[in-house]
Amino acid sequence: MNIATQSIDGGFADPVFNAQAVFRAVMDAMARPGTVQDLPQLAHPPAPLSATAGAVALSLCDNDTPVWLDPPLQAEAPVRAWLGFHTGAPLANTPADAHFALIANPKEMAALDGFAQGTQEYPDRSTTLILLVDDLASGPSLLLEGPGIEKTSMIAPPGMPRHFVEQWKQNNQRFPRGVDIILAAPGSLACLPRTTRIKTMEA
């Protein structure tokens, strides 16, 4: 199958309805950090972009939102073509230029403070990171506190960035600036908005 065919295939079957469903799942997950939102396979992007991350990109990205791809995604012409065809989003040259960042290999990703942080006046001009993870339960446990969480919530995505908890503490301290994270796992997603505090579960 050539790149042109791959880039056209695999989008939403029902673009308006599917985009609304994904958007609602993301908004619910942002409002209640640590809750896992089920997401059926609505998109079929080229590998290594996952179905969940692809669906999130289709519902959030457009021609006004530059997208940064990490090296494994950037290296795949079909991924770039698919995103371009289905979202119209331009590719950001650097993490700091991106509205959204798609990260296939979170373990090796750039530091959180290298992405757009927004400004005091426009904190929403920051990067939302979409991290591809294998699941939300088999990694080191992260204890979550903060707005939208009754007492505490727990999530355990594997393969997170190095020194993630320390980096996230610094992200909290930059509030109202800072990045937000969407964790895209097969069939589900969860969110870590910048207001969420994270502790590790080490004894």
TORPA-4810 file (N, C-alpha, C, O; in nm, 3 decimals):
<nodes>
NODE_1_0.086_-0.119_0.000_0.000_0.000_0.000_0.089_0.124_0.000_0.180_0.136_0.083_M
NODE_2_0.064_0.216_-0.092_0.152_0.333_-0.095_0.110_0.437_0.009_0.004_0.428_0.070_N
NODE_3_0.197_0.536_0.025_0.173_0.637_0.131_0.043_0.714_0.106_-0.029_0.747_0.200_I
NODE_4_0.015_0.742_-0.020_-0.107_0.820_-0.050_-0.231_0.746_-0.001_-0.320_0.807_0.060_A
NODE_5_-0.238_0.616_-0.027_-0.354_0.539_0.019_-0.358_0.532_0.170_-0.464_0.548_0.232_T
NODE_6_-0.241_0.507_0.230_-0.236_0.497_0.376_-0.279_0.626_0.442_-0.343_0.625_0.548_Q
NODE_7_-0.246_0.739_0.380_-0.276_0.867_0.444_-0.425_0.898_0.439_-0.476_0.971_0.524_S
NODE_8_-0.495_0.842_0.339_-0.638_0.871_0.326_-0.721_0.774_0.409_-0.822_0.812_0.469_I
NODE_9_-0.679_0.648_0.413_-0.754_0.547_0.488_-0.737_0.566_0.639_-0.644_0.633_0.685_D
NODE_10_-0.829_0.506_0.714_-0.808_0.497_0.858_-0.854_0.615_0.940_-0.824_0.624_1.059_G
NODE_11_-0.928_0.707_0.878_-0.982_0.819_0.954_-1.113_0.778_1.022_-1.150_0.660_1.022_G
NODE_12_-1.182_0.876_1.081_-1.311_0.847_1.145_-1.414_0.805_1.039_-1.422_0.865_0.932_F
NODE_13_-1.493_0.700_1.071_-1.601_0.659_0.981_-1.712_0.763_0.981_-1.773_0.792_0.877_A
NODE_14_-1.738_0.821_1.099_-1.842_0.924_1.113_-1.775_1.044_1.181_-1.780_1.058_1.303_D
NODE_15_-1.711_1.131_1.099_-1.620_1.233_1.157_-1.681_1.318_1.269_-1.617_1.338_1.372_P
NODE_16_-1.804_1.369_1.249_-1.861_1.459_1.350_-1.892_1.382_1.479_-1.853_1.424_1.588_V
NODE_17_-1.961_1.271_1.465_-2.002_1.193_1.582_-1.879_1.136_1.655_-1.871_1.142_1.778_F
NODE_18_-1.784_1.080_1.579_-1.664_1.022_1.641_-1.580_1.128_1.711_-1.533_1.107_1.822_N
NODE_19_-1.562_1.243_1.645_-1.482_1.350_1.706_-1.546_1.398_1.836_-1.477_1.424_1.934_A
NODE_20_-1.680_1.408_1.836_-1.750_1.451_1.959_-1.730_1.350_2.070_-1.710_1.388_2.186_Q
NODE_21_-1.735_1.221_2.037_-1.720_1.116_2.139_-1.581_1.120_2.201_-1.566_1.109_2.322_A
NODE_22_-1.479_1.138_2.116_-1.342_1.142_2.167_-1.321_1.269_2.249_-1.262_1.265_2.357_V
NODE_23_-1.371_1.382_2.199_-1.356_1.509_2.269_-1.420_1.500_2.408_-1.364_1.548_2.506_F
NODE_24_-1.539_1.438_2.415_-1.608_1.424_2.543_-1.525_1.337_2.639_-1.514_1.368_2.757_R
NODE_25_-1.467_1.228_2.586_-1.384_1.140_2.670_-1.264_1.217_2.725_-1.228_1.203_2.842_A
NODE_26_-1.201_1.299_2.640_-1.084_1.377_2.685_-1.126_1.480_2.790_-1.058_1.496_2.891_V
NODE_27_-1.238_1.549_2.766_-1.284_1.650_2.862_-1.319_1.586_2.996_-1.286_1.641_3.101_M
NODE_28_-1.386_1.470_2.993_-1.420_1.401_3.119_-1.293_1.359_3.192_-1.284_1.371_3.314_D
NODE_29_-1.195_1.310_3.117_-1.069_1.265_3.178_-0.990_1.384_3.235_-0.924_1.370_3.338_A
NODE_30_-0.998_1.498_3.170_-0.930_1.619_3.221_-1.000_1.669_3.348_-0.934_1.715_3.442_M
NODE_31_-1.133_1.660_3.350_-1.210_1.710_3.465_-1.191_1.620_3.586_-1.200_1.665_3.701_A
NODE_32_-1.165_1.490_3.561_-1.149_1.396_3.670_-1.018_1.319_3.651_-1.019_1.205_3.605_R
NODE_33_-0.907_1.383_3.686_-0.776_1.324_3.659_-0.762_1.184_3.722_-0.806_1.160_3.834_P
NODE_34_-0.701_1.095_3.646_-0.678_0.960_3.696_-0.790_0.863_3.663_-0.771_0.742_3.675_G
NODE_35_-0.908_0.915_3.622_-1.014_0.823_3.581_-0.982_0.773_3.441_-0.932_0.848_3.357_T
NODE_36_-1.013_0.648_3.417_-0.986_0.588_3.286_-1.114_0.593_3.203_-1.218_0.542_3.244_V
NODE_37_-1.105_0.656_3.087_-1.219_0.666_2.995_-1.202_0.563_2.885_-1.099_0.562_2.816_Q
NODE_38_-1.301_0.477_2.868_-1.295_0.379_2.759_-1.312_0.449_2.625_-1.390_0.543_2.612_D
NODE_39_-1.237_0.403_2.527_-1.247_0.462_2.394_-1.238_0.349_2.291_-1.132_0.289_2.274_L
NODE_40_-1.348_0.321_2.223_-1.342_0.216_2.120_-1.248_0.258_2.007_-1.216_0.375_1.993_P
NODE_41_-1.205_0.162_1.928_-1.113_0.194_1.818_-1.191_0.263_1.707_-1.266_0.201_1.633_Q
NODE_42_-1.170_0.395_1.698_-1.244_0.474_1.599_-1.158_0.513_1.480_-1.209_0.544_1.373_L
NODE_43_-1.026_0.512_1.499_-0.934_0.550_1.392_-0.834_0.437_1.370_-0.810_0.356_1.459_A
NODE_44_-0.778_0.434_1.251_-0.679_0.330_1.217_-0.557_0.396_1.153_-0.536_0.385_1.032_H
NODE_45_-0.478_0.465_1.235_-0.362_0.535_1.179_-0.248_0.438_1.147_-0.247_0.325_1.195_P
NODE_46_-0.151_0.484_1.066_-0.034_0.400_1.039_0.052_0.386_1.165_0.061_0.479_1.245_P
NODE_47_0.115_0.269_1.181_0.207_0.248_1.294_0.328_0.340_1.279_0.364_0.374_1.166_A
NODE_48_0.391_0.381_1.391_0.362_0.340_1.529_0.259_0.428_1.601_0.247_0.420_1.723_P
NODE_49_0.185_0.511_1.528_0.079_0.591_1.593_-0.034_0.498_1.632_-0.085_0.423_1.548_L
NODE_50_-0.075_0.502_1.758_-0.178_0.408_1.806_-0.318_0.459_1.769_-0.338_0.576_1.738_S
NODE_51_-0.414_0.366_1.774_-0.553_0.403_1.742_-0.605_0.511_1.836_-0.672_0.605_1.793_A
NODE_52_-0.575_0.496_1.967_-0.625_0.595_2.064_-0.562_0.732_2.040_-0.632_0.833_2.035_T
NODE_53_-0.429_0.735_2.027_-0.360_0.863_2.004_-0.405_0.925_1.872_-0.420_1.046_1.861_A
NODE_54_-0.425_0.841_1.771_-0.472_0.891_1.643_-0.610_0.953_1.654_-0.636_1.060_1.598_G
NODE_55_-0.700_0.887_1.729_-0.835_0.941_1.747_-0.832_1.073_1.822_-0.907_1.165_1.789_A
NODE_56_-0.745_1.083_1.924_-0.733_1.209_1.999_-0.683_1.320_1.906_-0.734_1.432_1.908_V
NODE_57_-0.583_1.287_1.823_-0.531_1.387_1.729_-0.639_1.432_1.632_-0.651_1.551_1.603_A
NODE_58_-0.718_1.337_1.581_-0.824_1.373_1.486_-0.927_1.465_1.549_-0.983_1.551_1.481_L
NODE_59_-0.954_1.449_1.678_-1.060_1.529_1.739_-1.010_1.663_1.794_-1.089_1.755_1.811_S
NODE_60_-0.878_1.675_1.821_-0.827_1.799_1.881_-0.747_1.887_1.786_-0.742_2.009_1.803_L
NODE_61_-0.683_1.827_1.687_-0.589_1.903_1.602_-0.658_1.956_1.477_-0.746_1.892_1.420_C
NODE_62_-0.615_2.075_1.435_-0.662_2.130_1.309_-0.553_2.219_1.250_-0.440_2.219_1.299_D
NODE_63_-0.587_2.293_1.145_-0.481_2.368_1.076_-0.427_2.485_1.156_-0.332_2.551_1.113_N
NODE_64_-0.485_2.513_1.273_-0.432_2.620_1.360_-0.347_2.565_1.475_-0.300_2.643_1.559_D
NODE_65_-0.328_2.434_1.482_-0.258_2.376_1.597_-0.134_2.299_1.552_-0.145_2.182_1.515_T
NODE_66_-0.017_2.362_1.555_0.105_2.290_1.517_0.127_2.168_1.607_0.110_2.175_1.729_P
NODE_67_0.165_2.057_1.544_0.185_1.931_1.615_0.332_1.892_1.607_0.392_1.896_1.499_V
NODE_68_0.390_1.854_1.721_0.527_1.804_1.723_0.524_1.653_1.736_0.451_1.598_1.819_W
NODE_69_0.603_1.586_1.654_0.613_1.440_1.659_0.749_1.401_1.715_0.851_1.459_1.677_L
NODE_70_0.751_1.304_1.806_0.881_1.258_1.856_0.950_1.176_1.747_0.886_1.138_1.649_D
NODE_71_1.082_1.147_1.762_1.157_1.086_1.653_1.095_0.959_1.593_1.095_0.946_1.470_P
NODE_72_1.042_0.863_1.673_0.984_0.744_1.609_0.866_0.776_1.516_0.846_0.708_1.416_P
NODE_73_0.788_0.879_1.550_0.674_0.917_1.465_0.721_1.003_1.348_0.674_0.987_1.235_L
NODE_74_0.814_1.094_1.377_0.866_1.184_1.273_0.931_1.104_1.160_0.929_1.145_1.044_Q
NODE_75_0.989_0.989_1.195_1.061_0.907_1.096_0.967_0.837_0.999_1.012_0.786_0.896_A
NODE_76_0.838_0.833_1.030_0.743_0.758_0.947_0.663_0.851_0.856_0.572_0.921_0.901_E
NODE_77_0.698_0.850_0.728_0.626_0.935_0.632_0.475_0.907_0.631_0.397_1.002_0.621_A
NODE_78_0.430_0.780_0.642_0.284_0.758_0.644_0.214_0.826_0.761_0.101_0.873_0.747_P
NODE_79_0.281_0.832_0.877_0.221_0.899_0.993_0.206_1.048_0.965_0.100_1.106_0.990_V
NODE_80_0.310_1.109_0.913_0.304_1.253_0.882_0.196_1.281_0.778_0.120_1.378_0.789_R
NODE_81_0.188_1.195_0.676_0.089_1.215_0.570_-0.053_1.196_0.624_-0.144_1.271_0.589_A
NODE_82_-0.072_1.095_0.710_-0.205_1.068_0.765_-0.254_1.185_0.849_-0.368_1.229_0.836_W
NODE_83_-0.166_1.235_0.938_-0.205_1.349_1.022_-0.234_1.472_0.937_-0.331_1.544_0.961_L
NODE_84_-0.149_1.495_0.837_-0.168_1.611_0.751_-0.301_1.604_0.676_-0.374_1.703_0.668_G
NODE_85_-0.331_1.486_0.622_-0.453_1.469_0.543_-0.578_1.483_0.631_-0.673_1.552_0.594_F
NODE_86_-0.577_1.419_0.747_-0.700_1.412_0.828_-0.719_1.532_0.921_-0.833_1.562_0.958_H
NODE_87_-0.612_1.601_0.958_-0.629_1.713_1.053_-0.591_1.848_0.992_-0.638_1.952_1.038_T
NODE_88_-0.506_1.848_0.890_-0.456_1.974_0.835_-0.355_2.042_0.925_-0.307_2.151_0.894_G
NODE_89_-0.320_1.977_1.038_-0.230_2.041_1.135_-0.088_2.049_1.079_-0.035_1.950_1.029_A
NODE_90_-0.025_2.168_1.087_0.115_2.178_1.044_0.207_2.110_1.146_0.174_2.102_1.264_P
NODE_91_0.322_2.063_1.100_0.419_2.004_1.193_0.502_2.115_1.256_0.554_2.202_1.186_L
NODE_92_0.514_2.112_1.388_0.596_2.211_1.460_0.743_2.175_1.444_0.780_2.057_1.444_A
NODE_93_0.827_2.276_1.429_0.971_2.252_1.413_1.038_2.214_1.544_1.133_2.136_1.546_N
NODE_94_0.986_2.269_1.655_1.046_2.240_1.785_0.933_2.212_1.884_0.819_2.253_1.860_T
NODE_95_0.962_2.143_1.995_0.859_2.120_2.097_0.796_2.250_2.147_0.677_2.254_2.177_P
NODE_96_0.877_2.357_2.154_0.827_2.484_2.209_0.726_2.552_2.117_0.654_2.642_2.160_A
NODE_97_0.720_2.509_1.989_0.625_2.569_1.894_0.493_2.493_1.888_0.400_2.534_1.819_D
NODE_98_0.484_2.382_1.962_0.372_2.290_1.942_0.253_2.320_2.031_0.269_2.352_2.149_A
NODE_99_0.133_2.308_1.975_0.010_2.308_2.057_-0.014_2.169_2.111_-0.060_2.151_2.224_H
NODE_100_0.019_2.068_2.028_0.007_1.929_2.069_0.138_1.858_2.035_0.206_1.893_1.938_F
NODE_101_0.173_1.759_2.117_0.290_1.677_2.089_0.248_1.531_2.099_0.187_1.489_2.198_A
NODE_102_0.281_1.454_1.996_0.252_1.311_1.996_0.382_1.238_2.027_0.481_1.252_1.955_L
NODE_103_0.381_1.159_2.133_0.503_1.097_2.183_0.485_0.945_2.184_0.413_0.890_2.267_I
NODE_104_0.552_0.877_2.089_0.541_0.731_2.081_0.633_0.662_2.182_0.609_0.548_2.222_A
NODE_105_0.739_0.733_2.222_0.836_0.673_2.314_0.858_0.767_2.433_0.960_0.837_2.440_N
NODE_106_0.761_0.769_2.529_0.770_0.864_2.641_0.900_0.852_2.721_0.949_0.952_2.774_P
NODE_107_0.955_0.731_2.729_1.076_0.711_2.810_1.190_0.800_2.763_1.272_0.845_2.843_K
NODE_108_1.195_0.826_2.632_1.307_0.902_2.573_1.267_1.045_2.539_1.343_1.115_2.472_E
NODE_109_1.150_1.090_2.583_1.104_1.221_2.536_1.182_1.338_2.596_1.250_1.324_2.697_M
NODE_110_1.170_1.452_2.529_1.232_1.576_2.577_1.171_1.615_2.712_1.061_1.572_2.746_A
NODE_111_1.244_1.695_2.787_1.196_1.741_2.919_1.067_1.821_2.903_1.047_1.889_2.802_A
NODE_112_0.981_1.814_3.004_0.853_1.884_2.999_0.871_2.034_2.980_0.790_2.098_2.913_L
NODE_113_0.977_2.090_3.039_0.992_2.236_3.029_1.042_2.282_2.892_1.054_2.401_2.867_D
NODE_114_1.071_2.185_2.802_1.109_2.221_2.666_0.991_2.247_2.575_1.006_2.299_2.465_G
NODE_115_0.871_2.211_2.622_0.750_2.235_2.543_0.693_2.373_2.576_0.732_2.434_2.675_F
NODE_116_0.601_2.420_2.493_0.539_2.551_2.518_0.470_2.549_2.653_0.394_2.456_2.683_A
NODE_117_0.495_2.651_2.736_0.441_2.658_2.871_0.323_2.754_2.883_0.260_2.763_2.989_Q
NODE_118_0.292_2.826_2.775_0.192_2.931_2.786_0.251_3.052_2.857_0.368_3.050_2.897_G
NODE_119_0.171_3.156_2.872_0.217_3.276_2.943_0.121_3.300_3.060_0.016_3.236_3.068_T
NODE_120_0.156_3.391_3.149_0.067_3.424_3.261_-0.069_3.472_3.206_-0.174_3.437_3.260_Q
NODE_121_-0.064_3.554_3.098_-0.189_3.607_3.042_-0.264_3.501_2.960_-0.387_3.497_2.960_E
NODE_122_-0.187_3.416_2.891_-0.248_3.314_2.804_-0.193_3.176_2.839_-0.116_3.119_2.762_Y
NODE_123_-0.231_3.123_2.956_-0.177_2.994_2.997_-0.218_2.880_2.904_-0.155_2.774_2.904_P
NODE_124_-0.325_2.903_2.823_-0.370_2.795_2.733_-0.281_2.784_2.609_-0.300_2.693_2.528_D
NODE_125_-0.186_2.876_2.593_-0.095_2.866_2.478_0.023_2.774_2.512_0.139_2.807_2.491_R
NODE_126_-0.011_2.659_2.565_0.091_2.564_2.607_0.070_2.435_2.527_-0.029_2.420_2.455_S
NODE_127_0.165_2.344_2.539_0.154_2.217_2.467_0.074_2.115_2.548_0.096_2.100_2.668_T
NODE_128_-0.017_2.047_2.482_-0.079_1.928_2.540_-0.004_1.808_2.485_0.004_1.790_2.363_T
NODE_129_0.051_1.726_2.574_0.130_1.610_2.534_0.040_1.487_2.528_-0.031_1.456_2.624_L
NODE_130_0.045_1.417_2.417_-0.031_1.292_2.402_0.072_1.179_2.404_0.144_1.157_2.307_I
NODE_131_0.076_1.108_2.517_0.176_1.003_2.536_0.116_0.867_2.504_0.011_0.830_2.557_L
NODE_132_0.183_0.792_2.416_0.137_0.657_2.384_0.192_0.562_2.490_0.313_0.548_2.505_L
NODE_133_0.102_0.497_2.563_0.143_0.402_2.667_0.076_0.267_2.640_-0.030_0.261_2.577_V
NODE_134_0.139_0.160_2.688_0.086_0.025_2.662_-0.044_-0.002_2.739_-0.131_-0.073_2.691_D
NODE_135_-0.054_0.057_2.858_-0.174_0.041_2.940_-0.169_0.147_3.049_-0.079_0.232_3.050_D
NODE_136_-0.264_0.142_3.142_-0.270_0.243_3.248_-0.257_0.179_3.386_-0.288_0.243_3.487_L
NODE_137_-0.211_0.053_3.390_-0.215_-0.018_3.517_-0.092_-0.101_3.551_-0.082_-0.150_3.664_A
NODE_138_0.003_-0.119_3.458_0.113_-0.213_3.485_0.245_-0.145_3.524_0.344_-0.213_3.549_S
NODE_139_0.246_-0.010_3.528_0.370_0.060_3.562_0.376_0.095_3.710_0.292_0.050_3.788_G
NODE_140_0.475_0.177_3.748_0.482_0.223_3.887_0.358_0.307_3.920_0.314_0.389_3.839_P
NODE_141_0.302_0.284_4.038_0.179_0.356_4.076_0.207_0.503_4.102_0.304_0.539_4.169_S
NODE_142_0.119_0.588_4.049_0.126_0.732_4.074_0.000_0.769_4.152_-0.111_0.739_4.110_L
NODE_143_0.020_0.834_4.264_-0.092_0.877_4.348_-0.124_1.021_4.310_-0.037_1.108_4.314_L
NODE_144_-0.249_1.047_4.273_-0.288_1.178_4.223_-0.376_1.251_4.325_-0.462_1.191_4.389_L
NODE_145_-0.351_1.381_4.340_-0.434_1.467_4.424_-0.458_1.597_4.348_-0.384_1.631_4.256_E
NODE_146_-0.562_1.669_4.389_-0.584_1.801_4.329_-0.727_1.818_4.280_-0.812_1.733_4.307_G
NODE_147_-0.754_1.929_4.208_-0.889_1.959_4.161_-0.946_1.844_4.078_-0.877_1.786_3.994_P
NODE_148_-1.074_1.814_4.102_-1.142_1.710_4.027_-1.124_1.570_4.086_-1.180_1.473_4.036_G
NODE_149_-1.044_1.560_4.195_-1.020_1.431_4.260_-1.072_1.440_4.402_-1.031_1.529_4.478_I
NODE_150_-1.160_1.350_4.439_-1.224_1.361_4.571_-1.121_1.356_4.684_-1.109_1.452_4.760_E
NODE_151_-1.047_1.248_4.694_-0.938_1.243_4.793_-0.808_1.217_4.718_-0.723_1.304_4.703_K
NODE_152_-0.795_1.092_4.671_-0.681_1.060_4.586_-0.728_0.967_4.476_-0.833_0.904_4.485_T
NODE_153_-0.649_0.962_4.371_-0.678_0.872_4.260_-0.545_0.804_4.226_-0.439_0.856_4.260_S
NODE_154_-0.551_0.691_4.160_-0.426_0.623_4.129_-0.425_0.576_3.984_-0.526_0.533_3.929_M
NODE_155_-0.307_0.585_3.925_-0.290_0.541_3.787_-0.148_0.486_3.777_-0.060_0.528_3.852_I
NODE_156_-0.125_0.394_3.685_0.007_0.330_3.680_0.051_0.302_3.536_0.066_0.186_3.496_A
NODE_157_0.073_0.409_3.457_0.116_0.387_3.319_0.263_0.343_3.314_0.346_0.402_3.383_P
NODE_158_0.296_0.240_3.236_0.436_0.199_3.223_0.511_0.289_3.125_0.451_0.360_3.044_P
NODE_159_0.645_0.285_3.133_0.727_0.353_3.032_0.719_0.503_3.033_0.729_0.567_2.928_G
NODE_160_0.699_0.562_3.151_0.691_0.708_3.158_0.829_0.772_3.147_0.930_0.703_3.161_M
NODE_161_0.835_0.904_3.123_0.964_0.970_3.108_1.051_0.956_3.233_1.001_0.937_3.344_P
NODE_162_1.181_0.967_3.212_1.274_0.963_3.326_1.246_1.079_3.421_1.212_1.189_3.378_R
NODE_163_1.259_1.053_3.551_1.238_1.158_3.654_1.103_1.227_3.637_1.091_1.347_3.658_H
NODE_164_1.002_1.149_3.597_0.874_1.212_3.564_0.813_1.285_3.684_0.764_1.397_3.669_F
NODE_165_0.816_1.223_3.801_0.749_1.285_3.917_0.817_1.418_3.953_0.749_1.515_3.986_V
NODE_166_0.951_1.422_3.947_1.023_1.547_3.975_0.989_1.653_3.869_0.965_1.769_3.902_E
NODE_167_0.988_1.611_3.743_0.954_1.705_3.635_0.812_1.759_3.653_0.785_1.877_3.629_Q
NODE_168_0.723_1.670_3.697_0.583_1.713_3.712_0.567_1.811_3.828_0.486_1.903_3.822_W
NODE_169_0.646_1.790_3.934_0.642_1.888_4.046_0.678_2.027_3.995_0.614_2.126_4.031_K
NODE_170_0.781_2.034_3.912_0.820_2.165_3.856_0.710_2.219_3.766_0.685_2.340_3.763_Q
NODE_171_0.643_2.129_3.694_0.531_2.171_3.609_0.419_2.233_3.695_0.362_2.336_3.658_N
NODE_172_0.389_2.170_3.810_0.291_2.227_3.905_0.330_2.367_3.947_0.247_2.458_3.955_N
NODE_173_0.460_2.384_3.974_0.507_2.513_4.029_0.497_2.627_3.929_0.497_2.744_3.967_Q
NODE_174_0.488_2.593_3.800_0.478_2.698_3.697_0.334_2.747_3.679_0.310_2.839_3.601_R
NODE_175_0.238_2.687_3.751_0.097_2.723_3.734_0.078_2.875_3.744_0.141_2.936_3.831_F
NODE_176_-0.005_2.940_3.660_-0.101_2.882_3.565_-0.037_2.831_3.436_-0.106_2.772_3.352_P
NODE_177_0.093_2.855_3.419_0.160_2.801_3.301_0.186_2.652_3.322_0.164_2.599_3.431_R
NODE_178_0.231_2.585_3.217_0.263_2.443_3.229_0.195_2.360_3.122_0.109_2.408_3.048_G
NODE_179_0.235_2.233_3.114_0.178_2.144_3.013_0.072_2.053_3.076_0.070_2.030_3.197_V
NODE_180_-0.016_2.001_2.992_-0.113_1.899_3.031_-0.080_1.772_2.954_-0.021_1.778_2.846_D
NODE_181_-0.116_1.657_3.010_-0.083_1.529_2.946_-0.209_1.445_2.926_-0.293_1.433_3.015_I
NODE_182_-0.218_1.386_2.807_-0.319_1.285_2.778_-0.244_1.153_2.763_-0.153_1.142_2.680_I
NODE_183_-0.282_1.053_2.841_-0.221_0.920_2.832_-0.311_0.834_2.743_-0.424_0.802_2.779_L
NODE_184_-0.258_0.796_2.626_-0.337_0.721_2.529_-0.294_0.574_2.532_-0.186_0.539_2.486_A
NODE_185_-0.381_0.491_2.586_-0.355_0.347_2.593_-0.450_0.276_2.497_-0.549_0.336_2.454_A
NODE_186_-0.423_0.151_2.461_-0.515_0.079_2.372_-0.656_0.072_2.434_-0.675_0.013_2.540_P
NODE_187_-0.752_0.132_2.367_-0.891_0.124_2.411_-0.931_0.215_2.525_-1.045_0.211_2.571_G
NODE_188_-0.838_0.299_2.572_-0.874_0.388_2.684_-0.777_0.505_2.693_-0.670_0.504_2.631_S
NODE_189_-0.816_0.605_2.771_-0.726_0.718_2.794_-0.750_0.774_2.934_-0.854_0.751_2.995_L
NODE_190_-0.650_0.847_2.982_-0.659_0.917_3.110_-0.581_1.048_3.094_-0.498_1.060_3.004_A
NODE_191_-0.608_1.145_3.180_-0.542_1.275_3.166_-0.476_1.320_3.296_-0.519_1.286_3.406_C
NODE_192_-0.370_1.396_3.278_-0.302_1.463_3.389_-0.297_1.612_3.358_-0.202_1.658_3.295_L
NODE_193_-0.399_1.688_3.401_-0.390_1.832_3.383_-0.284_1.892_3.475_-0.244_1.830_3.574_P
NODE_194_-0.239_2.011_3.442_-0.126_2.073_3.515_-0.158_2.099_3.662_-0.066_2.118_3.742_R
NODE_195_-0.287_2.098_3.699_-0.324_2.124_3.840_-0.310_2.000_3.926_-0.317_2.009_4.049_T
NODE_196_-0.291_1.884_3.863_-0.284_1.758_3.939_-0.148_1.741_4.004_-0.045_1.761_3.941_T
NODE_197_-0.149_1.704_4.132_-0.022_1.675_4.202_0.001_1.524_4.201_-0.094_1.446_4.216_R
NODE_198_0.125_1.484_4.184_0.158_1.340_4.173_0.258_1.302_4.279_0.358_1.370_4.301_I
NODE_199_0.230_1.191_4.345_0.328_1.132_4.438_0.353_0.989_4.393_0.265_0.925_4.336_K
NODE_200_0.474_0.939_4.418_0.498_0.797_4.389_0.453_0.717_4.510_0.438_0.771_4.620_T
NODE_201_0.433_0.589_4.488_0.381_0.503_4.595_0.491_0.430_4.671_0.463_0.338_4.748_M
NODE_202_0.618_0.471_4.649_0.727_0.400_4.717_0.710_0.409_4.868_0.672_0.513_4.923_E
NODE_203_0.739_0.301_4.933_0.726_0.298_5.080_0.832_0.387_5.142_0.839_0.398_5.264_A
</nodes>
